[in-house]
């Protein structure tokens, strides 16, 4: 087994310097104080990467991923331990570093490729391939200062991946150019495996890492938490991260509840009394800046989302059961009462809405006391991964709002399936050979 990258007991420290004392008196009085603190960003990291393997580094910001990559490129050096790299290294850390703005695209190709260690003869041989890959044939003789940021990045990426490296180091720069160019870049990186190129990638895009990497290394506070098969490490990482996200959203929603907007009291009438509005009166058609309004006949005092064990939470896995619970108080004598919910994506896309009138669930006001519990039991919360918010409302079902509360709860969805859109539809695929003479309808 041949290891191309070997890191043994790596420790890396940065010094955080304090502000310099502004006066001579303070310098004398506090001269005994340390002028800096040591911040250890890597703590005893051991890592071996086999030839031809693609490894991903994941972790929260500040966990040491980019620092470890810079140690591999020898931009930085460890304070303890050592790293051995076998072969020619090409790094995609800061695309276009070393470009001269007044040089043409071709001149920058020669200069940048030389920095990567290619001879002029090598560059002559690769020139057409680099230009073709960048798709900048029409602009290659123009100064790069005239390039857009996308063109600039495409040229830099094309140089870096066409220098025939033994080791490729990539840091958060896979989103280069438009969608078609990104696909071309990803396909190029996939092809490196068959050429025996060893690749180390730092990214926050779990889908890209799962697609490209054989293994993932999870770093946390400068230490390796886990190393293993990409899909398994991603699952563990997501569980941990969404647990932390649930705590964050819990605190955020608690603060929102403590300072929940007071209802703007009015007559609550949002439409004429006609059947056209009967099914829509309990959820908004747009996001109102006031966030909460109504005539106050029925107050919604608390809104929570519960899992199947009855625990309040703010992160759910797609397909998981969920109960939306409202605690309400009836303040006035009313004859009609309808409760509704609406779920929006965080970009204000309306994902779903329903109410007790639409679902033909009559609310008998005469049998209710002043305090009311309302539950919408959702068997499967089939939303795709992302952030969402919940709007709730009470009304008479005829156009008069009692209490409409926008963004009452913010929650997150996560999923192991990478489908896109808004919701997940239960489905099964079938692919089979058509019978002779059979027509597709």
C-alpha positions as CSV (number, residue, x, y, z in Angstrom):
1,X,0.0,0.0,0.0
2,X,1.6,3.3,-1.2
3,X,0.8,6.4,0.8
4,X,1.2,9.7,-1.2
5,X,0.4,11.9,1.8
6,X,1.6,11.1,5.3
7,X,0.9,13.5,8.2
8,X,2.2,12.5,11.6
9,X,1.3,14.1,14.9
10,X,0.7,17.6,13.3
11,X,0.3,20.5,15.7
12,X,-0.1,24.1,14.3
13,X,-0.3,27.2,16.4
14,X,-1.3,30.8,15.6
15,X,-0.5,33.7,17.9
16,X,-3.3,36.2,18.7
17,X,-1.6,39.4,19.6
18,X,-3.2,41.8,22.1
19,X,-3.7,45.5,21.4
20,X,-0.6,47.5,22.1
21,X,-0.7,49.7,25.2
22,X,-1.5,53.2,24.1
23,X,0.6,55.0,26.7
24,X,4.0,54.6,28.2
25,X,2.5,54.4,31.7
26,X,0.4,51.3,30.7
27,X,3.4,49.7,29.0
28,X,5.3,50.0,32.3
29,X,2.5,48.9,34.6
30,X,1.4,46.0,32.5
31,X,4.8,44.9,31.1
32,X,4.5,41.5,32.8
33,X,1.4,40.6,30.8
34,X,1.8,38.3,27.8
35,X,1.6,40.2,24.5
36,X,-0.2,37.3,22.8
37,X,-2.2,34.1,23.3
38,X,-1.5,30.8,21.6
39,X,-4.3,29.4,19.5
40,X,-3.7,25.7,18.5
41,X,-5.7,25.1,15.4
42,X,-4.4,21.5,14.8
43,X,-3.8,19.2,17.7
44,X,-2.0,15.9,17.0
45,X,-3.5,15.1,13.6
46,X,-2.4,11.8,12.0
47,X,-3.5,11.2,8.4
48,X,-2.4,8.9,5.6
49,X,-3.8,9.0,2.0
50,X,-3.2,6.3,-0.5
51,X,-2.3,7.0,-4.1
52,X,-5.3,7.6,-6.3
53,X,-7.7,8.1,-3.4
54,X,-10.0,11.2,-3.1
55,X,-10.3,12.4,0.5
56,X,-12.6,15.1,1.8
57,X,-12.1,17.3,4.9
58,X,-15.3,18.4,6.6
59,X,-16.0,20.3,9.8
60,X,-17.3,23.6,11.0
61,X,-15.5,26.9,10.3
62,X,-12.4,27.1,12.4
63,X,-12.0,23.4,12.8
64,X,-8.6,23.4,11.0
65,X,-9.5,22.1,7.5
66,X,-8.0,24.9,5.4
67,X,-4.9,25.1,7.7
68,X,-4.2,21.4,7.2
69,X,-4.5,21.9,3.4
70,X,-2.1,24.8,3.6
71,X,0.4,22.6,5.5
72,X,0.2,20.1,2.7
73,X,1.0,22.8,0.1
74,X,3.9,24.0,2.3
75,X,2.4,27.5,2.4
76,X,2.5,26.9,6.2
77,X,4.7,24.7,8.3
78,X,3.7,22.7,11.4
79,X,5.0,23.6,14.8
80,X,5.3,19.9,15.7
81,X,5.2,16.8,13.6
82,X,5.7,16.5,9.9
83,X,4.0,16.1,6.6
84,X,5.5,14.1,3.6
85,X,4.1,14.6,0.1
86,X,5.3,12.4,-2.7
87,X,4.9,13.8,-6.2
88,X,4.0,17.1,-8.0
89,X,1.4,19.1,-6.1
90,X,-1.2,21.4,-7.7
91,X,-3.3,23.4,-5.3
92,X,-6.6,25.2,-5.8
93,X,-6.7,27.3,-2.7
94,X,-7.0,30.9,-4.1
95,X,-7.7,30.8,-7.8
96,X,-5.8,33.3,-9.8
97,X,-3.2,34.0,-7.1
98,X,-0.2,35.2,-9.1
99,X,-2.1,36.5,-12.1
100,X,-1.0,39.9,-13.4
101,X,-4.0,42.0,-14.3
102,X,-2.2,43.7,-17.2
103,X,-1.0,40.5,-18.8
104,X,-3.2,38.7,-21.4
105,X,-4.8,35.4,-20.6
106,X,-2.1,33.5,-22.5
107,X,0.7,35.3,-20.7
108,X,-0.9,34.5,-17.4
109,X,-1.2,30.9,-18.4
110,X,2.6,30.7,-19.0
111,X,3.4,32.5,-15.8
112,X,0.9,30.6,-13.6
113,X,1.7,27.2,-15.0
114,X,5.4,27.9,-14.4
115,X,4.6,28.6,-10.7
116,X,3.1,25.1,-10.7
117,X,6.4,23.7,-11.9
118,X,5.8,23.2,-15.7
119,X,8.5,24.0,-18.2
120,X,7.9,26.1,-21.3
121,X,7.8,23.0,-23.4
122,X,5.2,21.4,-21.1
123,X,3.1,24.6,-21.2
124,X,3.3,24.7,-25.1
125,X,2.0,21.2,-25.2
126,X,-0.9,21.9,-22.8
127,X,-1.8,25.4,-24.0
128,X,-4.6,24.5,-26.4
129,X,-6.1,22.1,-23.8
130,X,-6.1,24.8,-21.1
131,X,-7.7,27.4,-23.4
132,X,-10.3,25.0,-24.7
133,X,-11.2,23.9,-21.2
134,X,-11.6,27.5,-20.0
135,X,-13.9,28.3,-22.9
136,X,-12.2,31.7,-23.2
137,X,-10.9,31.4,-26.8
138,X,-12.3,34.8,-27.8
139,X,-10.8,36.6,-24.9
140,X,-7.5,34.8,-24.3
141,X,-5.4,37.7,-25.8
142,X,-7.1,40.4,-23.7
143,X,-5.7,41.6,-20.4
144,X,-7.3,39.7,-17.5
145,X,-8.3,42.9,-15.8
146,X,-11.0,43.1,-18.5
147,X,-12.3,39.7,-17.5
148,X,-15.4,39.2,-15.4
149,X,-14.9,37.4,-12.0
150,X,-16.3,34.3,-13.6
151,X,-13.9,34.3,-16.5
152,X,-11.0,35.0,-14.2
153,X,-11.9,32.0,-12.1
154,X,-12.4,29.7,-15.1
155,X,-9.0,30.5,-16.5
156,X,-7.3,29.9,-13.1
157,X,-9.2,26.6,-12.6
158,X,-8.3,25.4,-16.1
159,X,-4.6,26.0,-15.5
160,X,-4.6,24.3,-12.1
161,X,-6.3,21.1,-13.2
162,X,-4.4,20.7,-16.4
163,X,-0.8,20.7,-15.0
164,X,-0.9,16.9,-14.6
165,X,-0.4,16.8,-10.8
166,X,0.2,13.8,-8.7
167,X,-1.6,15.4,-5.8
168,X,-4.4,17.9,-6.2
169,X,-5.5,20.0,-3.2
170,X,-8.8,21.9,-3.4
171,X,-10.3,24.4,-1.0
172,X,-13.9,25.5,-1.4
173,X,-13.7,26.5,-5.1
174,X,-15.8,23.9,-6.9
175,X,-18.5,26.5,-7.6
176,X,-16.7,28.0,-10.6
177,X,-18.6,29.5,-13.6
178,X,-22.0,28.5,-14.8
179,X,-23.7,25.2,-14.2
180,X,-22.4,23.5,-17.4
181,X,-18.8,24.6,-16.6
182,X,-19.2,23.3,-13.0
183,X,-20.3,19.9,-14.4
184,X,-17.2,19.9,-16.6
185,X,-15.0,20.7,-13.6
186,X,-16.5,17.9,-11.6
187,X,-16.2,15.4,-14.4
188,X,-12.5,16.4,-14.8
189,X,-11.9,15.8,-11.1
190,X,-13.7,12.4,-11.3
191,X,-11.4,11.4,-14.2
192,X,-8.3,12.0,-11.9
193,X,-9.1,8.8,-10.1
194,X,-8.4,6.7,-13.2
195,X,-5.1,8.6,-13.7
196,X,-4.0,7.8,-10.2
197,X,-4.1,11.4,-9.0
198,X,-4.5,11.8,-5.2
199,X,-7.0,14.5,-4.3
200,X,-7.8,16.2,-1.0
201,X,-10.9,18.5,-1.0
202,X,-12.2,20.9,1.6
203,X,-15.9,21.8,1.2
204,X,-19.1,22.4,3.0
205,X,-21.1,20.9,0.1
206,X,-21.9,17.4,1.4
207,X,-23.5,16.3,-1.9
208,X,-20.3,17.1,-3.9
209,X,-18.1,15.4,-1.3
210,X,-20.3,12.3,-1.3
211,X,-20.1,12.2,-5.1
212,X,-16.4,12.8,-5.4
213,X,-14.7,11.3,-2.3
214,X,-13.8,7.7,-1.3
215,X,-13.4,8.7,2.3
216,X,-14.1,11.8,4.5
217,X,-12.1,13.1,7.5
218,X,-14.2,15.0,10.1
219,X,-12.2,17.7,12.0
220,X,-13.5,19.4,15.1
221,X,-11.5,21.9,17.1
222,X,-8.2,20.8,15.5
223,X,-8.7,17.1,16.0
224,X,-9.9,14.2,13.8
225,X,-13.3,13.1,15.1
226,X,-13.9,10.4,12.5
227,X,-12.5,9.0,9.3
228,X,-14.3,6.6,7.1
229,X,-16.6,6.0,4.1
230,X,-18.0,9.3,2.8
231,X,-21.8,8.5,3.2
232,X,-21.4,7.1,6.7
233,X,-19.3,10.1,8.0
234,X,-21.8,12.5,6.4
235,X,-24.7,10.8,8.2
236,X,-22.9,11.2,11.6
237,X,-21.8,14.7,10.8
238,X,-25.4,15.8,9.9
239,X,-26.9,14.2,13.0
240,X,-24.4,16.2,15.2
241,X,-24.8,19.4,13.2
242,X,-28.6,19.3,13.2
243,X,-28.6,18.6,16.9
244,X,-26.7,21.9,17.3
245,X,-29.0,23.6,14.8
246,X,-32.0,22.4,16.8
247,X,-30.5,24.1,19.9
248,X,-29.8,27.3,17.9
249,X,-33.4,27.4,16.6
250,X,-34.8,26.5,20.0
251,X,-33.0,29.6,21.4
252,X,-34.1,31.7,18.5
253,X,-37.7,30.7,18.7
254,X,-37.6,31.2,22.5
255,X,-36.4,34.7,22.0
256,X,-39.1,35.3,19.4
257,X,-41.8,34.0,21.8
258,X,-40.5,36.3,24.6
259,X,-40.8,39.3,22.3
260,X,-43.6,38.0,20.1
261,X,-45.2,40.8,18.2
262,X,-48.3,42.2,19.7
263,X,-51.4,41.7,17.6
264,X,-52.5,44.7,15.7
265,X,-56.2,45.0,16.7
266,X,-58.7,45.9,14.0
267,X,-61.9,44.5,12.6
268,X,-59.8,41.6,11.0
269,X,-61.7,41.8,7.7
270,X,-59.5,40.8,4.8
271,X,-62.1,40.2,2.2
272,X,-65.8,40.4,1.3
273,X,-68.0,37.7,2.7
274,X,-68.2,35.5,-0.3
275,X,-67.3,31.8,-1.0
276,X,-64.2,32.7,-3.0
277,X,-62.4,33.5,0.2
278,X,-63.8,30.8,2.5
279,X,-61.0,28.4,1.9
280,X,-58.2,30.9,2.0
281,X,-59.0,33.2,4.9
282,X,-56.8,31.5,7.5
283,X,-53.5,31.8,5.7
284,X,-51.8,34.8,4.1
285,X,-51.3,35.5,0.4
286,X,-48.1,37.5,1.1
287,X,-45.8,38.2,4.0
288,X,-47.2,41.1,6.0
289,X,-44.6,43.4,7.6
290,X,-46.6,43.6,10.8
291,X,-46.3,39.8,11.2
292,X,-49.3,39.5,13.5
293,X,-52.8,41.0,13.3
294,X,-56.5,40.3,13.9
295,X,-59.5,41.5,15.9
296,X,-58.4,39.6,19.1
297,X,-61.6,37.5,19.4
298,X,-59.3,34.4,19.6
299,X,-55.7,34.6,20.6
300,X,-53.0,32.1,19.6
301,X,-50.8,32.2,22.7
302,X,-48.3,29.5,21.9
303,X,-47.2,27.5,18.8
304,X,-44.9,24.4,19.0
305,X,-43.8,21.6,16.7
306,X,-43.7,18.2,18.3
307,X,-42.0,14.9,17.2
308,X,-43.6,11.5,17.6
309,X,-42.5,11.3,21.2
310,X,-44.3,14.6,22.0
311,X,-41.0,16.6,22.4
312,X,-40.8,20.1,21.1
313,X,-38.1,20.4,18.3
314,X,-37.1,22.6,15.4
315,X,-35.3,20.1,13.1
316,X,-37.0,17.2,11.4
317,X,-35.9,14.5,9.0
318,X,-37.9,14.4,5.8
319,X,-40.8,11.9,6.2
320,X,-40.8,12.1,10.0
321,X,-44.1,12.5,11.8
322,X,-44.8,16.0,13.2
323,X,-47.6,17.6,15.2
324,X,-48.2,21.4,15.1
325,X,-49.8,22.4,18.3
326,X,-51.4,25.7,19.2
327,X,-52.6,26.9,22.6
328,X,-55.4,29.4,22.1
329,X,-57.8,31.5,24.2
330,X,-61.3,32.5,23.2
331,X,-61.9,36.1,24.4
332,X,-65.3,36.9,22.9
333,X,-68.5,35.1,22.0
334,X,-68.2,33.9,18.4
335,X,-70.3,31.7,16.2
336,X,-67.7,30.4,13.7
337,X,-64.1,29.3,14.3
338,X,-61.5,28.0,11.8
339,X,-57.9,27.2,12.5
340,X,-55.2,27.1,9.7
341,X,-51.6,26.5,9.1
342,X,-49.2,27.6,6.3
343,X,-45.6,26.4,5.7
344,X,-43.2,28.6,3.7
345,X,-39.7,28.1,2.6
346,X,-37.2,30.7,3.9
347,X,-37.2,32.4,0.4
348,X,-41.0,33.0,0.9
349,X,-42.1,30.2,-1.4
350,X,-45.5,29.0,-0.2
351,X,-45.1,25.2,0.3
352,X,-48.4,24.1,1.9
353,X,-51.5,25.5,3.5
354,X,-54.7,24.0,5.0
355,X,-57.3,24.7,7.6
356,X,-60.1,23.0,9.5
357,X,-62.7,24.2,7.0
358,X,-60.8,22.7,4.0
359,X,-60.4,19.4,5.8
360,X,-64.1,19.4,6.8
361,X,-63.3,19.3,10.5
362,X,-66.1,21.3,12.2
363,X,-65.1,23.3,15.3
364,X,-68.0,23.3,17.7
365,X,-67.5,26.6,19.5
366,X,-70.3,26.0,22.0
367,X,-68.6,22.8,23.3
368,X,-65.2,24.6,23.8
369,X,-64.2,26.4,26.9
370,X,-62.0,29.6,27.0
371,X,-58.8,27.6,26.7
372,X,-58.3,25.5,23.5
373,X,-55.6,23.1,22.3
374,X,-55.4,22.7,18.5
375,X,-53.3,20.0,16.9
376,X,-52.5,19.4,13.3
377,X,-51.1,15.8,13.2
378,X,-48.9,15.3,10.1
379,X,-48.2,11.6,9.4
380,X,-45.1,12.4,7.2
381,X,-43.5,15.8,6.9
382,X,-42.4,15.3,3.3
383,X,-40.5,18.5,2.8
384,X,-37.0,18.5,1.2
385,X,-33.9,19.7,3.0
386,X,-33.8,23.4,3.9
387,X,-35.1,26.0,6.3
388,X,-38.8,26.8,6.6
389,X,-41.2,28.8,8.7
390,X,-44.7,28.3,10.0
391,X,-47.6,30.7,9.8
392,X,-50.7,30.0,11.9
393,X,-54.1,31.7,12.1
394,X,-57.6,31.6,13.6
395,X,-60.6,33.2,11.8
396,X,-64.3,32.9,11.3
397,X,-63.8,31.2,7.9
398,X,-65.6,34.0,6.1
399,X,-62.9,36.6,5.7
400,X,-62.4,37.9,9.3
401,X,-59.1,37.1,11.0
402,X,-59.1,36.7,14.8
403,X,-55.4,36.2,15.1
404,X,-52.9,35.7,12.2
405,X,-49.3,35.1,13.3
406,X,-46.6,35.0,10.5
407,X,-43.3,33.2,11.2
408,X,-44.5,31.9,14.5
409,X,-41.9,29.0,14.3
410,X,-38.7,28.6,12.2
411,X,-37.6,25.0,11.6
412,X,-35.1,23.0,9.5
413,X,-35.5,19.9,7.5
414,X,-32.7,17.5,6.7
415,X,-32.6,14.4,4.5
416,X,-30.3,11.7,3.3
417,X,-31.9,11.8,-0.1
418,X,-30.8,14.7,-2.4
419,X,-34.0,15.4,-4.2
420,X,-34.9,19.0,-5.0
421,X,-37.9,21.3,-5.1
422,X,-40.3,21.8,-2.2
423,X,-41.8,18.4,-1.2
424,X,-41.0,14.7,-1.6
425,X,-43.6,12.7,-3.5
426,X,-43.7,9.0,-2.7
427,X,-42.8,7.2,-5.9
428,X,-41.2,4.1,-7.4
429,X,-39.2,3.8,-10.6
430,X,-39.7,1.2,-13.3
431,X,-37.4,0.7,-16.3
432,X,-38.0,-2.3,-18.5
433,X,-37.7,-3.4,-22.1
434,X,-40.7,-2.6,-24.3
435,X,-42.4,-5.6,-25.9
436,X,-42.2,-5.9,-29.6
437,X,-44.9,-3.9,-31.2
438,X,-45.8,-2.2,-27.9
439,X,-46.6,1.5,-28.2
440,X,-45.7,4.0,-25.5
441,X,-48.9,6.0,-24.6
